């Protein structure tokens, strides 16, 4: 099912559109709206992902974890393990 919407455009634009009657202007507008909605959904999803990512950040940096792991490994190797 579809619905009708109205938009206002400058008269000059309407006159220019009349010069190209073979173009389905409704389809052009429909596709532009669909593309804009797709873009906004992606922006929204990225925002949500960033918020989740910010909450999930570890308290310890990866550099600290690697250093700790290397220190533990070097202690074990010095004990002959």
Secondary structure, DSSP 4 states (H G I P E B T S, - for coil): ----------HHHHHHHHTTTTS-HHHHHHHHHHHHHHHHHHHHHHHHHHHHHHHT--SS-HHHHHHHHHHHHHHHHHTT-
